[in-house]
Amino acid sequence: MSSQEGSSDRTAERSALADDGAFPLESAGSTAPVEADHFGMRELTDARAIRALAHPVRMALLELLAHMGTMTATQASEVLDESPANCAFHLRTLAKYGFVEEAGGGRGRERPWRRSHSGLSMNSEQGSPAFRAAARALEDQFASALFTRARTTLADRDSWPAEWRSELGATESICYLTLDEAREFQEGLRVLFTRFADRIDHPERRPAGALPVEVLAITYPLLHLPPTREET
């Protein structure tokens, strides 16, 4: 879902929140501290920005922009079944905290927007208690939305194009890893996940026949398994 910059320790600690792709560094009018890599990730460091993002319509708008590239409030309202005024309000709120920016080229009140960053990351184990609480609440909301969509889509495989059904699906694996191996594994996932990242936010770069394919990778230690013979 997102690329991480920095050491392996930071990569292992962070929670990725969005997709990768090319994007501008700054957004005018941001009222919250921003740390961002040029045309890359933004690290969320302020609880106000996180709380502003933790709204289902705003998260849906960001995701829709990743697919559409640019979008007006009216276009968003047709997809999300929200009023244009409500979509415009939430887009302005996202712009206030530096998540989106005007793309230019609009007519009258029809203002196209685009994402300011292709990926978001945060370290929910650091910072003030208020920051950690906001970060974990956003993680929970994001994970719940993803898991719900994954369950619904996998249960509706019959609706997939026939030629895709045998190529996609769910898989699960358990690996016994050292900490260094886990870091290496995470880095390998990062490289794999960002292979086609340049197509996010850029519909013109997608080849004919390309479909949006969501890939979830969740890694966590199983701490409550019975101990093995070597561990006893």
GUTIRO-501797 format. One line per 4 residues: number of its first residue (from 0); their letters; for each residue x negated, y, z negated of C-alpha. Coordinates in pm, whole numbers, plus 50000, padded with zeros to 5 digits. Layout:
! GUTIRO-501797
NUM	a	X:Y:Z ~ ...;
END
This chain:
! GUTIRO-501797
0	mssq	50000:50000:50000 ~ 49725:50243:49933 ~ 49355:50293:49949 ~ 49153:50368:49639;
4	egss	48833:50573:49620 ~ 48564:50541:49355 ~ 48418:50259:49152 ~ 48552:49906:49121;
8	drta	48658:49985:48765 ~ 48877:50269:48882 ~ 49021:50053:49157 ~ 49116:49783:48908;
12	ersa	49280:50031:48672 ~ 49489:50235:48912 ~ 49843:50181:49021 ~ 49904:50253:49388;
16	ladd	50231:50424:49472 ~ 50249:50481:49845 ~ 50118:50398:50189 ~ 49793:50505:50352;
20	gafp	49744:50711:50666 ~ 49598:51039:50785 ~ 49722:51347:50602 ~ 49625:51706:50511;
24	lesa	49441:51788:50191 ~ 49642:52071:50039 ~ 50003:52176:50016 ~ 50095:52540:49977;
28	gsta	50291:52634:49670 ~ 50186:52343:49451 ~ 50233:52425:49082 ~ 50060:52116:48941;
32	pvea	49692:52015:48928 ~ 49600:51816:49237 ~ 49300:51594:49304 ~ 49293:51469:49663;
36	dhfg	49055:51321:49916 ~ 49059:51499:50251 ~ 49317:51322:50468 ~ 49344:51047:50209;
40	mrel	49471:50975:49861 ~ 49607:51211:49601 ~ 49548:51121:49240 ~ 49834:51226:49014;
44	tdar	49694:51391:48703 ~ 49987:51595:48572 ~ 50299:51467:48400 ~ 50515:51741:48555;
48	aira	50438:51624:48907 ~ 50505:51263:48811 ~ 50840:51349:48653 ~ 50932:51551:48962;
52	lahp	50857:51251:49182 ~ 51052:51002:48968 ~ 51385:51060:49141 ~ 51534:50803:49380;
56	vrma	51622:51057:49652 ~ 51275:51213:49642 ~ 51103:50876:49657 ~ 51330:50780:49948;
60	llel	51244:51103:50128 ~ 50871:51040:50097 ~ 50911:50688:50228 ~ 51129:50805:50516;
64	lahm	50870:51067:50611 ~ 50605:50796:50626 ~ 50811:50619:50893 ~ 50936:50926:51081;
68	gtmt	50625:51146:51067 ~ 50826:51468:51049 ~ 51187:51519:50952 ~ 51440:51791:50874;
72	atqa	51685:51786:50585 ~ 51968:51724:50831 ~ 51792:51422:50981 ~ 51720:51288:50632;
76	sevl	52083:51330:50531 ~ 52199:51112:50820 ~ 51974:50825:50707 ~ 52013:50855:50331;
80	desp	52386:50938:50327 ~ 52318:51252:50126 ~ 52428:51605:50211 ~ 52183:51823:50406;
84	anca	52186:52071:50118 ~ 52089:51801:49868 ~ 51810:51673:50092 ~ 51685:52030:50143;
88	fhlr	51679:52085:49766 ~ 51479:51768:49703 ~ 51238:51845:49988 ~ 51173:52190:49840;
92	tlak	51112:52032:49500 ~ 50864:51787:49655 ~ 50693:52081:49826 ~ 50672:52272:49496;
96	ygfv	50462:51992:49352 ~ 50253:51940:49663 ~ 50402:51615:49793 ~ 50534:51753:50124;
100	eeag	50475:52058:50340 ~ 50639:52229:50634 ~ 50535:52078:50967 ~ 50620:52389:51171;
104	ggrg	50816:52414:51493 ~ 51158:52443:51335 ~ 51452:52649:51456 ~ 51656:52861:51219;
108	rerp	51720:52671:50901 ~ 51609:52342:51054 ~ 51264:52315:50897 ~ 51068:51997:50977;
112	wrrs	50873:51853:50685 ~ 50585:51607:50661 ~ 50403:51436:50379 ~ 50101:51613:50234;
116	hsgl	49934:51285:50135 ~ 49955:50935:50276 ~ 49895:50771:49939 ~ 49935:50843:49570;
120	smns	49747:50688:49281 ~ 49730:50733:48905 ~ 49566:50579:48602 ~ 49850:50510:48360;
124	eqgs	49605:50398:48090 ~ 49448:50740:48045 ~ 49561:51091:47969 ~ 49797:51234:47709;
128	pafr	50087:51034:47563 ~ 50326:51242:47776 ~ 50128:51161:48090 ~ 50112:50788:48014;
132	aaar	50486:50776:47941 ~ 50569:50956:48267 ~ 50328:50738:48466 ~ 50468:50412:48332;
136	aled	50825:50526:48390 ~ 50736:50602:48753 ~ 50562:50264:48788 ~ 50871:50087:48656;
140	qfas	51104:50276:48889 ~ 50881:50213:49189 ~ 50836:49843:49111 ~ 51208:49793:49055;
144	alft	51291:49945:49393 ~ 51029:49733:49570 ~ 51131:49407:49403 ~ 51498:49469:49477;
148	rart	51424:49535:49843 ~ 51196:49230:49866 ~ 51460:48998:49715 ~ 51734:49137:49938;
152	tlad	51529:49120:50257 ~ 51392:48770:50194 ~ 51743:48645:50119 ~ 51859:48783:50454;
156	rdsw	51599:48611:50674 ~ 51866:48513:50925 ~ 51894:48878:51023 ~ 51523:48896:51118;
160	paew	51424:48869:51485 ~ 51392:48496:51552 ~ 51028:48513:51660 ~ 50930:48685:51333;
164	rsel	51086:48436:51091 ~ 50805:48180:51111 ~ 50535:48447:51086 ~ 50645:48632:50772;
168	gate	50766:48536:50426 ~ 50659:48495:50066 ~ 50353:48320:49930 ~ 50203:48277:49583;
172	sicy	49865:48167:49456 ~ 49677:48139:49127 ~ 49304:48209:49125 ~ 49065:48158:48835;
176	ltld	48842:48464:48856 ~ 48575:48637:48656 ~ 48609:49013:48611 ~ 48351:49078:48884;
180	eare	48532:48838:49116 ~ 48862:49011:49043 ~ 48708:49344:49142 ~ 48576:49191:49465;
184	fqeg	48917:49038:49534 ~ 49094:49372:49484 ~ 48850:49544:49718 ~ 48917:49278:49983;
188	lrvl	49290:49341:49948 ~ 49235:49714:49983 ~ 49045:49666:50308 ~ 49310:49431:50444;
192	ftrf	49600:49654:50343 ~ 49451:49963:50507 ~ 49368:49796:50839 ~ 49660:49961:51018;
196	adri	49695:50261:50788 ~ 49647:50514:51067 ~ 49997:50428:51197 ~ 50166:50559:50882;
200	dhpe	50303:50912:50935 ~ 50219:50880:51308 ~ 50492:50707:51515 ~ 50302:50789:51835;
204	rrpa	50018:50555:51730 ~ 50239:50247:51695 ~ 50218:49996:51981 ~ 50529:49879:52161;
208	galp	50711:49609:51965 ~ 50567:49710:51628 ~ 50803:49671:51331 ~ 50753:49810:50979;
212	vevl	50626:49512:50776 ~ 50608:49561:50401 ~ 50336:49366:50219 ~ 50332:49342:49840;
216	aity	50027:49220:49648 ~ 50061:49203:49271 ~ 49769:49081:49065 ~ 49788:49018:48690;
220	pllh	49631:48781:48435 ~ 49838:48487:48308 ~ 49763:48521:47939 ~ 50017:48276:47801;
224	lppt	49930:47955:47984 ~ 49824:47654:47770 ~ 49444:47654:47729 ~ 49246:47421:47953;
228	reet	49032:47144:47804 ~ 48719:47358:47851 ~ 48879:47649:47663 ~ 48980:47449:47354;
END
